[in-house]
Amino acid sequence: MIPEHTLPEGYAVCPLPPRDVPLAARLEAASFPADEAASAEQLEFRCARAGFCFYGLYAVAVDAGDQLVGFAVGTCSSSADGRLQHESMSSHCEAGSGPLTLLLHSLVVAEGLRG
C-alpha cells in the first residue's frame, strides 16, 4: 500500500501555469550554479511541451495571493536505457512513441524553506 502524503497547511501543489515560468526561472537560477541551471527558455519549452511534468509548490495566503516557492519539472524520453542524456535536456517525447521514461530535470525549493 502506498502511504498517503500530505502537505503542511498553507501549501498546495498544482500544474505550473505558463505565467509562472519566469518565477520558476528565478528560483532555478538561485538554486543551481549558472552552468547547471536551466534557462528561462528551457523552462518555457518544458512548460509548453511537457506541462504535465511541471508542477509548482505554492504558499497559499488568502490575503496576499499564492506564491511560488518550489517546483519539479521533467520531460519524457523514449531512450532505450531510460537515462538522462545531454540531448534529453532540450527534448520531449510525446505519448505513443513507445515506452517512455520520466526524466526529472529540476527539483527546486526556495532557500528559506529548505532543510
C-alpha positions, 0 to 999 in steps of 0.5 A: 500500500502506498502511504498517503502524503500530505502537505503542511497547511498553507501549501498546495501543489498544482500544474505550473501555469505558463505565467509562472515560468519566469518565477520558476526561472528565478528560483532555478537560477538561485538554486543551481550554479549558472552552468547547471541551471536551466534557462528561462527558455528551457523552462518555457519549452518544458512548460509548453511541451511537457506541462504535465511534468511541471508542477509548482509548490505554492504558499497559499495566503488568502490575503496576499495571493499564492506564491511560488516557492518550489517546483519539479519539472521533467520531460519524457524520453523514449531512450532505450536505457531510460537515462538522462542524456545531454540531448534529453535536456532540450527534448520531449517525447510525446505519448505513443512513441513507445515506452517512455521514461520520466526524466526529472530535470529540476527539483527546486525549493526556495532557500528559506524553506529548505532543510 
